[in-house]
Amino acid sequence: MDVLAAPPVVRAGAPPELAGRSALLASVESRIGRNGSVVLTGPSGIGKTALLEAVGAAAAGRGEFVLRVAGTETERWVPCSGLAELLDQLPGALTAELPRERLSGLPEPHPAASSDHVACRLAFRGLLARCAEERPVLLLVDDAQWLDAESVHAVRYTVGRLGPRGVRAVVAGRWPDGFAAGDTWTPAPDAAHIPVPPLEPDELAEMFDGYGLPVRVVNTLHADSGGNPYLALALGGAFTGRVPRHWRPAPLPQRVRAVIAERLARLPEGARETLLTAALAIRPTTDLLRRAGRAEAARDIGHAAGLGLLIAEGGGIRFTPPAVGTVLAESADAPHLARVHRALAEAVPDAAGRARHRALADPGPNAELAHSLVTAAEQAVRQGSHRMAAELYLLAADRSPAEPAAERTEWLVAAAETGASGGLPDLAHRAADAVLAADATRAQRVRVRLALLDLSGQGLTEMGELFAAALVDAESDPALLGQVRLRMALGTLVTGAPGRAEQEVDAALVHARDTGDTDLEARALAVRANIALIEGRGDYAGDLERARRLPEPALDGRLHMTPRYLAAYCAIFEDRLTEARAELLRLLALVERGSGEEVVHVLRNLSEVSARTGRCREALDFADRAMRVTEQAALSPGPAWYHGALAELAGGGIDRAVALAERGVRASEQENDVIFQSRLLHVLGVAQMRSGDVRTGVDTLRRIEALGQDRRLPSPMVLPWQCDLAEGFAVLGDTGRAAELIRTTRAAVGYRGAGVTGRLDRAEAAVLAARGEPDAAVALLSEAAALFARLGQPLEAGHCLLDQARVERRRRRGAPARRAAEDALEIFSRCEARPWIQQARHRLSRLETGLRDGPAAPGSVARASLTEGERRIAVLVGQGATNQQVANRLYLSVKTVEASLTRVYRKLGIRSRAQLGSLLGGGPAGPGASPPH
């Protein structure tokens, strides 16, 4: 059976089988609720059995009669074996007169056998018809591909005839070539075929919730399993005991090896040969496989994908789990592997790839071959192909004769460094382990430890043991100490201690200058400039300028630590977005063949620039690519999820933004990454406020305040969360706190950061509107919209226009309000900013229907010295809303509404809600009156 059982990796808790399946389950329930039937398809482990069990439990809970049967491979050829199992579940009174000897499953030697089977179908139909007279009947068929043919025909005949009378079926199975084979199992002509898809990363995270695995590990498990729940749980079984917060490859669990072998056994021999060819290539594609002699590659890959062995996307092929390739290679003998490598050597388009396959086809030691592989690896590094380079260095070390050992060790060091640069933990750890086990020099040992530190990403604070070992090996060598100190600076900066980080950078700079290492000096100056930028100091420009006068560091996988990259990064926060975008696109061209952290850095920032400049579709694409590389390279997920949430807020969906931000906060908390924890809290708070939950959004933003009580947070130039918090305070009626926050933030920003100034102006306009100064608010919003238009930030300009429309509407100026909302909608439509488009259309619809969300009270209420918040509460109460309804509508607490209402009564000289209703001109509201929308 396709059972999804959690291996004993994790803590006991609620079963995870239905994580991420609520929508699919609802779809199945809806179908059978209309007397329809369903066929669920998908590879083993995808969760079909769990869905069947959930559907059956729900049906039984409703009082339906549920019958279950599961096909068994060993009984597939026993006629009527499945039907007999179903009959055993029927009430004895119904089956007492049935000729059970004809369901013995033994083949009949005489021609009457066929007619006996027909009689059984008719009898089964009659029995279920009698059951359906009392209550609906639901048939659950699992592993239907193994059910005997006679039982299949009986179920199909019965459900096809009795469907309108309440006999339905939910069938689950896997058929190798998609639905074509499964069509013969359709239980009714109108049955819905529903493939059970892999889980998305956030759905898999939900499944693992409570198991104690770090988010980064779960993210990697998603990449390795392809979203298959069973495989993910089985792979998670390797993480037993105390799980490190950083990730390193784990041994392949035997249960996963068994699953892989069982699935491979279902493939025809030709398809297995195609998969072996793909496994031996570095970048397998269907086209490459055809050139290597696998003429039916497309069919074979489709077959394997249906079994859950791989994912084919964007022309590439990725095994799930990656160990599929290992199992395939282990199953072939050396001559067989050599033949495949020779075929690939004739098919791959690049010289480095040809050299790799020729070497793999010749396994013996060969000094000349080893040196040619190193030459090819060096060329691959220059081209940014880190995976190829790491493979070639490892292969050169393997083909090198035992002597000289020093040369071989140096190649292993290079393999670790290039593997780390490409985000390839399996290769990097394999090479590093070999170096640390060999007679390596101190310098070589430090270099591989630095490579492992670079793999840890934002999790540097968890690498204390590795730092200590690197410092011991570096001893008094300034060239080595400078590199270690630079990583220590990055780790300290992540934790929110820029002062200590700058001390480490200064020490690295001293070592760089003592040794004349301009590469290290340029990177250290870039990191120090970044620290100054984060702190909001203006001296970052000086360090950046000095760094750019030095020779540009080599492209070694750490582009994100170079002055050139930092210059583009600074341009984003200086609102020079056109310049930043142009340079980031050039940098992307340099690293596009890579697969590590430098690629993610460039993609993330391109996504942010695209979102700010209104290229929403482009922003989503860059963010999606960054998240995919992050997952496949086992990098820290928080940064990529932050930019994914930003892109979703601009052009995707607010719910998706909330989900990404929440996962990112958790991941960054686990890695003690204060920088991205604060950024993720910011985008989460904004998303919550834009979804209408202002109070929760404000509470989330205030968590950033708490985060910065004992640590330094990024300056408003880098992270202007204060602007959004002030606006939230104003909406909630706390204008005093909002005004004070705006004042202190303006002082911190000074004359720098035009974009931050515009955001502060928008927040101040919210304060003015709440205080009953709409003219000043509209003027400030108009100025802010014009500023953002000049800066090339259309979404921010449209945001100002929407706020202006709201202010104008509240003072009953319909034409200006409609004009501002229409202008905003035009901007958002041009940018394909879907969440903003929805918001603008909602604003226009409210204008067209005349709904009121602001004060419109005549007489005394309009003349009284009420605050904006008090007037809004007065209008809603006068229209019949209860205190709880007012609190929900304005995102206030009930106590705040009560206190404000007391002040309104005092100022107006009244004592009751009835008097307030009369004063508004609507008369007292009855208990059945509807509250305003």
N, C-alpha and C positions, 0 to 999 in steps of 0.2 A: 504493500500500500504506500501511497505517496504521503507518508506521515512526516509531519514537521515536529520533531522532538528535540527539545533543548538538550545539548550534551552537558555533562557535569562540569562545565567550565565556570559557571556563574552562580551567584547566590540564588537561593530559593526565592520564589516570588510568583507573581501572577503570570500565567502562561502568555507568551508573546505572539502566539500564532496569528492573531488577527490585527496586529499593528499595521496601520496604513491601509486596511482593507474595508473601512467603513463604507466608502462610496460604492465599491464593488459589491459588497454585501447588500447594500440598499437596492442596487440595480437588480440583483438576483431576486430579492424579496418582492420587488415591484412586479417582476415578470411572473413569478408563480402566483402572486396575488391576483393576477388577471387570468388565471388558469392557463398560463403558458409554461413551457419547459425551457430548460437551459442546458447548453453543453459548455463545460469549462475545459479549456485546453492550456497546456503549458508543460515545461520540463519538470522532471521530478524535483521535489524540494521547494517548488515555487509557492506551495500553500493551498493546493486544491482541496486536499483532504480536510484541512482546517476549515475552509469555507463550507464544505459539505456538512461537517459536524455542526457548525454554527447555524446553517440553514435548517438542519434537522432539529436541533434543539429549539429553535424559534417556532417551528411548525408544531412540534410536540407540545410546546407551551400554549399554543393556541387551540389545542385539543384535536389536531389532525392525526390521522393514522399514518405513521412513517415506517416505511420498509427500507432496509439497507442490504446492499450486496456489494462485494468487492471481487473483481476478477483476480485470478491467480494464474501465473504463468504455467505452473505444472498441471493445472486442471483445464487449460484452455481447450484441449481436444476432447474433453468429456462432455458429451451432449447433455444439455439441460441441467448441468451442475449448478449454474447460477440460479436457474428457475426453481430448483429444489430448495435452495437456500431461502429464496423469497417465500415459497409456500410454507416453509417451516415457521415463518413469523405470522402467518394468518391464524385467526381463531380456529380452534379444533373443530368447532361445530360446522364451519364452512367446508373444511377439507376432509371430513370423515368419509364421504362417499367417493372421493377422488381416487381413480386407479393409480395409486402411488407406484406400483411395480413398473409402470411405464416411464417413470422418472428415475429409474435406477442408474441411468448414465451409461449403461452398457449398450454397445452398438447392436442394432437389430439385424439379424441375418436375412430377413425376408422383406419383400417389397412393402409390407404393411407398415414398416417403420416410419416412412415419410408421412403417411396418414395419421399415425399415432402422434407425431410431433405437432401436426396441425391441430389435432384434437386437444393437445395440451395447451396450445396457444388460446384456443377457444375457451377451454375451461378456465384458464388464468384470467382471461378477459371477463368471464362471467363472475368469477369470485370477486374481482376488484370492483365490478359494477355494483355488486351487493354491498360491498364495504362503503362505496361512495354514496349509497343511499342514506347512510347514517352520518358520515362526516367526510371531509376532503381527504384524499389519499396523496401522499408524496413518496415517490420512489427515489432513493439516493443510490447511484451507481458509481463506485470508485474504481479506478484502474480499469476502465471500460475496454481498453485495448486488449485485455487478457480475458474478457468474458467469452464464454463459448457462443458459437453462432446461433444455436437454437434459442438460448436465453435472450440474446440480442433481438432476434426476430419476435419473440413473445412480448418483450417489453415494448418494442416499437409498435407492434400491432395494437397492444392494449392502450397505450398512451395516445396513439393516433386516433383511436375510436372514442376513447372516454375522456379526452381532454376537456371538452365543454361541460362534462359532468363532474369535474373536480379531481380528475386523476392526472397528476403532472409528474415530471421527472427532472431531476438535476443530475446530469451525467458529467463525470470528470475523467479525463484520460489524456494520454499523450500520443499523438500520431506523428511519425517522423517528418512527413512532408506537409505540415500545416493542416488545414481543414480538409484537404482533398480526401485523405484516407478517413478522416473523422466524419465526413459526410455520410458514410454508410451507417453511422451510429446515431444519426439524428433521431431522437425519440418521437418527434412530431414534425410535420411539414413546416410549421412556423416557429420551431425552436430557435432560440437566440444562441448564436455561437459567441462566446465571450472568452478571449484569451486572458489568462491571469498574468499581469505584467510583473516585471521585477519591481522591487521596492525602490522608491527614491531615497536619497541620502537621509532626508529628515524622517522618513517613515522607518528606515532601518534604525536610526537613532532612537525613535520611539520604542522600537522592539527591544533595544538593548537598555532602555531606561531602567535604572535600578539594579543593573548587573555590576556596576562598579568599573566598567571599562572607560578609559578616557575618551573624550570625543574624537581626538586625533586618531586613536586606534580604530574606533568605529568607522571613521571616515575611510581609513585604509581598508578595512574589512569590506566596505561597500564596493570599493574599486576592485578588490580581488575576487569578490563573489559575484559581481555583476548585478547585485541587488537580489540574489536568490537567498531567501531566509534560511533555508536549511544549511546551505554552504557557509553563509556568514556565521551562523552559530557554531558549526563544526570548526571553521577556521579560528573562531574565538576560543576554542578549546585549548589552543596553544598558549594562551595567556592565563596561566594558572598562578595562584599565589599572589604576591604583591606585583601589580602591573605597573611598570614604569610609565611616567607621563610622556616621555619621549618614545619614539617608535624605533624598533629594530626588527629585522626579519625573524620570524619564529619558525621552528621546525614544522614540517607538514604533518598534520595529524593523520594517523592511519585511517580513520574513518573517512577523511576527505580523499585520500588515495584510493580507497575502496569505491567511493562514489564515482571518481573519475574513471577508474578501470571499468566499472559496470556500464557507464555511459559509452565509453569508447567501444566496448564489446558490441553495442547495438549498431555501430556503423559498419557499412560494407568495407571490405578490404581496401578498395580504391579510395574511399573517403578518408580512411585512416592514414593512407599514404599522403594524401593531400594535406592533412593536418600536420603530419610529421614534417613535411616540407615547410609549412608555415612556421612551425615551432623552431626550426633551425635558422630562419631568417630574422634579421633585426627589425625590419619594418615590413612585415608581410602584407601584401595586398593581393586581391584576386588577380589583377593583371600580372603581377610578378609570378604568381603560382602558375598561370597559364604559360608564361614564357619559360618556366622551369619544367614544362612537360606535363602539367596537370590540366588536361584539356577540359575536364568537367569541374573545374575549381569552383565556379559559381554555385553549381548544384550541391557539391560536397560541403561548401561553407554554409549554405542555407540549411542543409540537413543537420550539421553540427550545431548551428545556432538554435535549431528547434529542440535539441537535446540539452541546451544550456551549457555547452562547452566553450562557447566564445561569443563575442559581440562584434558584429561587423558594422562599422559606422564611419562615414566620411571617407570611404574607400579603404580604410585600414581594418586590421583584424586584431582583436585583443582577447586572449584566452581568459576564461573565468572558471576557476582561479588560474593565476599564471602557472601554477604547478602542472597544468594539463600538458604543457610543453615538456616539462621534466619527465613526466610519466611516459609520454610518447617516445622521447629520446632513449629512456632506459629500456624500452621494450624492443629496440632495434639493435642488431649486432654492429660491430665496427665496420665491416665492409658495406653494409646497407647504409649507414650514416655517411660513409665516404662518398658513395654514389650520389646521394641527395645533395651533399655539399658541392660536388663537382657540377651537378646540374644547376645549382643556384649560382655558382661562380660564373657560369655562362649567361645568366639571366639578370643579375643585379646591375644597375646602371652606373655605379660609382666604383672607382679604383680601390678605395678602402674596403668596400664590401667584397670585391673580387679577391683581394688579398686575404681577407678573413676566411672566406670559404675554402680557398685553396689550402690554407694552413690547417684548417679543421679536417680537411680530407687527408692530410699527411700528419699523423699524430706523433711521429718520432722527434727527438731533439734535433735541432738544426739551427746552428748559430747564425748562418746567413739569412735564413727565413725569419728568425727572431728579429734581427736588425731591420729587415724590410718591413716587418709589422710595426715596429716602433716609428719608422719614417711615416708609414700610413697613419698611425695614431696621431702624430704631431700635426699632420695635415688635417685630420678630422677635428682636432682642437681648434685650429685656426678657422675652420669653417663653422664652429659652434656646435658640432655634432658630438656631444659629450658621451652619449651611450656607445656610439661606435668607437670613440677613442678609448673609453674604459675597457670595452671588450677586447680591443686590439692590444692594449697594454697587458691585460691579464693573459691573453693568448701568447704574447711575446715571452712573458715570464715562464709560461708553461712549456714553450718550445725551446727555451734557452737551456744549454748544457749546464750541468751542476756548477761548473767553474767558468768564468769568475762569478762568485755569488753576489758581489756588491752590485754588479750591473743588473742582475735579475731583481734584487731587492729594490733598486731605484725604479724599475718599471712597475713593480707592485705599488710603490708609493704614488707614482703617477696615476695608476689605475684608481687608487683610493681618492685622490684629489679630483680627477675628472668625473668619477662616479658621484662624488658629493656635489660637484658643480652642476651635474645633470639631474640631481634629485633621484638618485638610483641607490637606495639604501642597501639592496641586496648585493650589488657589485662593490659598493664602497666598503661595507663591513667585511665581505669576503677578502678583499685585498688588504684591508687594515689588519685583520686577524693574522694574515700570513706574514705581514711585516713585523708585527709585535711578537710573533713566535720565532722570528729569524734573528740572525746576528746583525740587527740593524744599528745604525749609528744613532746618536741622540737626536741629531737633526732630522733623520728620517722618522724617528718615533714621534717627534713633535709635529711633523707635517701631517702624519696620518691622524693624530689626535685632533689637529686643527680641522682636518677634513670632516671628522665625525662631529665636531662642534658646529661646523657650518650646516650639517644635515639637520641639526636640532631646531633651526629656525627661531621662532619666538620662545622656544622652551629652553633657552640657554641657562636660565636660573636653576634648572634641574640637573645641570651637568657639573656639579661641584667636584665630583670625583675625577672627572676627565680634566677639568681645569687644573686640579692639584697635580695630577700626573704630568701634564704638559709643562707646568712651571718647574717641576723637579727635573724633567729631562732638559729643559732649556737652560737651567743653571744660570751662568753669568754670560751667556751668549746674547748680546744685544739684538742681533738680527732675529733670533728666535723669540726673545722676550717681547719685542715690539709687536710681533704678530699675535702672541697670546694676549698681551694687554689690550690690543684693539678689540678682540672678541670679548674680553671682560668688560670693556666699555659698553659694547652693544647689549650685553646681558644686563648690566646695571641700568642702562637707559630704559629698557623694556619694563623694569620694575618700578619706574617712576622716581628714580634718583639721578637726575641729570647732573647734579653737582659732583657726585662720585664718579659718574661716567666721564665727565670732562677731565677729572684727575687721571683716569686711566688713559684717556686719549693723549693728554699732555705727556705722560710717560712713554707712550708709543711713539710720539713725535720725537722725543729726545733720542730714543733708540734708532729711529729712522735716519735722523741727521747724523748721528755718530757713525753709522755704517754706510751713509750715502745711498740709502735705499729710497729713491724718489717715488717708486711705486707705493711703498708703504706710507711715505710722507703725504702723497696726494690723497690716499684713502683716509688717512687719519684726519687731515684737514677737512675733508668732505664730511666725515662723521662729526667733527667738532662744529662745523657750520650747521649741520642738522640739529645738534643739541641746542645751539643758539636760536635757531628758528623755532624749535618746539617751545623754548622758554619765552619767545616773543622779543628777543634782543635783536637790535639792529646790526650788531657786529658780525652776523653770519655772512653778510655779503663780502666782508674783507677776507675771511678765511676761504670762501669759495673762489674769490678772485685769485688768491695766492695759489690755491690748488690747481686752478686751470692754467696757470703759467708753467706748471711742471709737465713733464711728458705724460701723456695719457696712459694710465695703467693698461696692461695687457687684457685681452678678452679671455678671462680664465674662469668664467662662470660666476663672477662677483661684480657684474656690471652695476648692480644696485648700490655698490659701495664706492662708485667712482664719481669724480667731480662733474663729469658730463651728465650723468643721470641726475645728480642732486640739483644741477642747474635747471633741468626741466621740472623737477619736483618743486623747487622754489617758485618757478614761474606760475605754477597752479595757484599758490597761495598769494601771489602778488597780482592775481587776476590778469595775467598775460596768457590767456588761454590759447589763443591762436598760435603763439610761439611755442607754448608747451606741447600742444598737439603735434605740431610739425616735427619737433625734436623727438618726441616719444615714438612717432611712427618710424623715424629713421633708426632709432634704437631697436624697435621691434624687428626691423629687417636684419639687424645684426645678430639677434638671438633667436630668431624664429625656428631654427633647427634644433634648439635646445629643449630641455624638459625639466629644468630646475627652477630655483627661486628667482633668478634674475628674469626669467620669462614671466613669472607671475607678477613680479613688481611692475614691469612695463605694462602688462595687460591690465592690471588693477588701476593704474593711474590713467591709462587711456580711457578706461570705462568712466572714471570720475570726470575727466575733461569732457568726454562726450555727453555725459548727463548734464553738466553745467552749461554746455553750449547748445543744448536742445537736440542733440543727435541721439534720441532715445533708443532706437532700434540698434544702433551701433554700440551704445552703452551696454545694453543687455547681452549682445554678442561677445564683447570683450570680457565682461564679467563671467559669462558662462564658460568661456575658454579658460579663464584664470581658475575657476573652481574645478574644472576638469583636470587641469595640470596639477593643481594642489592635491586632489584626491589620488591621482595615479602616482605622484611622486612622494606621497606620505608626508607632505609639508604641513606646517601649522595651518589649520583651516580658518581661524578667526579673521585674518586679514582679507582673504578672498570672500568670505561670507559678508564681511562689512561692505565691500564694494558691490557684491551681489545685491545686498539690501538697498544700497543707494540707487542702483540701476532700476530695481523693481519699483521704488518710490517714484522714479522719474517716468518710466515707460512701461512697467509691468503690472504688478498688482500689490496692493497694500498688505493683504493677508500673507502673501509670499515674502514680502519685506519683513514683516513681523517674525515669521518663522525663521528666516535666515539670521536675523539679528539675535533672536533668543538663543539659537544654537551657538552663534558666535560668541555671545557673552559667556556662555557656559565653558566653551573651549578656552577662551582667553583667561577666565578665572582659574582654570586648571593649570595653565602655563604661567600664572602670575604675571600676565602681560597687561600692565596698567594702561599702556598707550592705546592698544586696540580695545581693551575693555571699556574705556571711556568713550571711544569712538562708536562702538557698538551700542552702548547705552544711549548715546545721542540719537543715532538713527532709529533705535527702537522707540524712544520717547516720541520722536517726531511722527513715526508711523502710527503710534497709538493715538496721538492727538488728531492726526488727519483721518483716522477711522471714526472719530467722534468721541473717543474716550479721553477727554482732556485731562481729567483728574489723574487717571492712571499714567498718562504721558508725563504729566508734571512730576508725579512721584518717581517715575523712572529717571527723569533728568536730575532730580535731586539726589539720586544715588551717585551721580557723578560728583556732586559736592562732597558727599560723604567719602567717596573714594580718594578725594584730594586732601583730606584733612591731615594725613601724615605723609603724603607723597605729592610730588609735583605733577600737575596735569599739563597737557599741551595748552599753549596760549590761545586766546580767542582768534588769532590770525589763522591758526591751524585747525582749531576745533571750536567754532562759535556757538557752543551749546547754550551759552547765557542768553543769546538773542531769542531762541525758541522758548526757554524757560520763562523769560520775562513776558513773552506774548501769552504763554499759558497762564501765568499769574494774572494778567490783565483780564483774560477771558473769565477767570474764576472770580473776578471782582477784587483781587488783592492788588490794587493799583499802587499802593505805597511801596510794597516789596518789589514790584515790577520796575518802578521808576528808579529805585535805589540800585537795582542790579544793572539797569541800563547805564546809569551814571558811572558806576565803578568799571564797567566793561569799556565804556568810551575812554576812560582815563587810561586803562591798560593798553588799548589799541593805539591811542595817540593819532598821529597823522597817517599811519600806515594802514593798509587794508581797506580799499574802497568798498569791496564787496561786504566786509563785515559792517562797515558804516551803514550801507544800505539795509542790511538785516536789522541793525539796531534802530534805524529810522522806522522800519515797518513795525517793530515791537513798540516803539514810542507812540506810533499812530494808534495802536490798539489801546494804549493807556489813555490817550487823549479822548478816544471815542467812548471808553468806559466812564470817563469823568464828565461827559456831556459837552465835549468840544469838537463836534463833527467837522467844522470848517477847517480847523487846524489839522485834524487827522487826515482829511482828504488831501489837503495841500502837501503834507509830508509824504503820503503814499504816492502822489503824482510825481514828486521829486525822486523818490526811491525807484519808481518804475522807469523813469527816464535814465537814472544812473545805471540800472541793470541793463537797459537797452544799449547804452554806450559801451558797457563792459562785455557785451555779447553773451549775456546770460538770460535768455528769453523766458525760461521757466520761472525765474525769480521775478522778472517783470510781470509775468502773468499772475503770479501769486499776489503781487501788490494790487493789480487791477481787481482781482477777486475780492480782496479785503476792502477795496474802495467801493465796489458794488454793494457789499454788505452794509457799510456805513451809510451810503446814500439811501439804501432801501429803508434803513431804520428811521431815517428822517423823512420818509415818504416822498423821496425824489425819484420817481419811477424811471424817467427817461435817462438821467445820468447813470443810474444803477444798471439799467439794461445795457446801455452803451459800453460801460466798463466790463460787464460780464461777457458781452459779445466779443469785445476786443481780446479778452483773456482766452475765450474759446477758440478764436482764430489762431492765436499764438500756439496754444496747446495742440490743436489739430495739425498745424504745420510741423510741429515737433514729434508727432505721434506719441504724445504723452498721455497714455490711456487713463491712469488714475486722475490726472488733472482734468482731462476731458470730461470724465464722469462728474467731477465736482462742479465744473463750470456749467454743464447741462442741468445739473440739479439746481444750481443757483438761478439759472434762467427760468426753469420750470416753476420755481417758487415765486419769481417775479410775475410770471404770466398768470398764475392762479391766485395771486393776491394774498398769499399766506404771509402772516406777520411774525417776525422774530425779534422785534424791537419795540420800543415805546411808541404808542400812538394814542395815548390817553388825552381826552379833551379836558378843558376846564382846569380845575384845581391841580390835577396831577401834572399837567403840562407846565403850570406856572410854579409849582412847588419846587423848593430847593432840594430835590432828590438827586442822589448820584445816579449815574447810568445804570449800575447794578440794581439799585432800589427801584428805579422806574421799570426795569424789565420784570422784576419780581411782582410789582404792583399790577402790571398789565396781565400777566399770566394768572395771578390769583383772582383778579377781577373777571377774567374770562371763565373761571370755574375750576382751575387746576388745584389739586390738593398740594400740601407742602411737599409730599414725596414726589409728586409729578413734576413740580417746579424744580426740585433738587436734581431729578434725573435729566430734565430738559436743559438745565444750565450747568450741570456737572458740579453741583455744590452739595455740601452735607445738609441734612434736614435741619440741624441746629443753626447753620448759617442762614438758611431761609427764614427760620423762626425769628432770629435776632433782627434780620433785615426788615421783616414784616412789622415787627414791633416799632422800629424806627419810622417806617412809612406811616403807620397809624398815628404816631405822635406828631409827625410833621404835618399831616393832613387834618389833624383834629378829629379823627374818627376812631371807632372802637371795634368794628366788626368787618368780616368779609362781605356781608350783605351791603353795608354802607359803601365799601370800596367798589362793589359791582355797580351800585346805583351811580356813584360818582363818575364811573367810566362810561355811563350811558347805556349799559347793557342790562341793568336790573340785576337783582340777586340771582345767582346761578343755582339751579336746582341740583339735587344729588345725582341726577342722571346726565348732567351736562358733560359733553366730551371736552377733554383738555385740548389746548391748542397744539398743533404739530410743531 
